[in-house]
Amino acid sequence: MKALEGVRILDFTHVQSGPTCTQLLAWFGADVIKVERPGTGDITRGQLCDVPEADSLYFTMLNHNKRSITLDTKNPQGMEVLWEMAKVCDVLVENFAPGVLDRMGFSWERLHEVNPRLIVASVKGFGPGPYADCKVYENVAQCAGGSASTTGFRDGPPLVTGAQIGDSGTGLHLALGIVTALFHRTTSGLGQKVDCAMQDGVLNLCRIKLRDQQRLEHGPLKEYSQFGEGIPFGKAVPRAGNDSGGGQPGRILKCKGWETDPDAYIYFITQTPVWGAICDVIGEPGWKTDPDYAKPAARLPRLNEIFGRIEQWTMTMTKFEAMDILNIYHIPCGPILSMKEIAEETSLRETGTVVEVDHPTRGKYLSVGNPIKLSASPTEVTRSPLLGEHTDEILRDVLKFDDSRIAAIMASGATGATEAPSRVAAE
Ligand code: CAO
């Protein structure tokens, strides 16, 4: 039995943040029923398409293990079906723009009245405050959550990161909120509201930068490269390039082949306990006792020189050769892996972190499997549903509607055409 078997989710999510959350719950065994607009479905089905007439990777990689029902919520019969679903589900998850759910008549108060055990989980861009009504996408959250101002190099503009910390990061936070509320329900018997704002989720992931903001009031941040370079700090935490977030200086260094391979680099950390080993490996044994280099504080003003010397060494070999040597001495380091290298990495395939999935209209593709491994509830990644693929099955088996009721719903246009997947034009 899967960990969340028996939990039924009304998945009213779209784009990325909400779907990542419900995909995780599906991987743990919940029955996730995705409600989509007839004709178009989740807008991502048709965005960034690579295979004509097939659901995009954007959609398939965020909606594994789910079922799909099409329902027009602007149609009274569609809303009637939705209310019936709310009565038989444990959790409703949504990430519409602020106010959309209320406009549908799906207020928390009303839902709680109709199904007191229902957990209602929402992602919004911002919590209560000046921006509560804003529509928000990934990069907006990265900027408003403190990530962009602290990412990049000191002499360059703020940068967003490729990791989708606003969308997928908030989806993860929401999933934790939902399972926590499910656990709470076992004693309270009641559902509750779970809210995650993307700004809050990003800030939570950037908490070490708020740490540094407060440290800055008591003096310069000595582990930041700019301290060693004699550049004064301003009022706010600066961008720190590739400095490590902990107290141990770290940098990304060139390896053999960097002139032509944009990913021929290694992350190297000069951790204090292995300083002696580092000196031996790079051929500077004298630095172990030289007062200018022996102690961490003495090294701080010399980090550029030190990392320059280490880089002379890393440039003599590939990132993998450097890894092999450094790991012998427990010197923390990591190769800069390209997505191509990750896709081809056999150990990630073996653990199910990278999986190959078959899809009826697009064929085989790679996806990221469940990064959370439960020993008694292993994840089997199955393909995403076609648009409306399970409409009939859900009306019949989940809602227990009879033939005549189903026929009336279909005739009203509430479910749209369910025979074939359709797409909107790519943006
Ligand atoms: N049938 C009929 N109508 C439907 C429907 C269905 N099955 N599902 C949704 N709709 C309607 C809604 O009722 C809403 O209509 P009204 O505005 O008339 O009430 C409409 O679709 C649009 O919803 P939306 O405003 O959420 O969608 P959008 O594309 O304009 O905005 C987004 C997208 C992501 C900016 C917005 O949903 C948002 O801010 N969400 C919260 C933050 C978030 O999750 N951002 C992450 C986005 S990437 O993961």
Residues whose N, C-alpha, C, O or C-beta is under 5 A from the ligand:
A	BS01	CAO	H14 V15 Q16 S17 G18 E36 R37 L71 D72 T73 K74 N95 F96 A97 V100 R103 V123 K124 G125 C134 K135 V136 Y137 D167
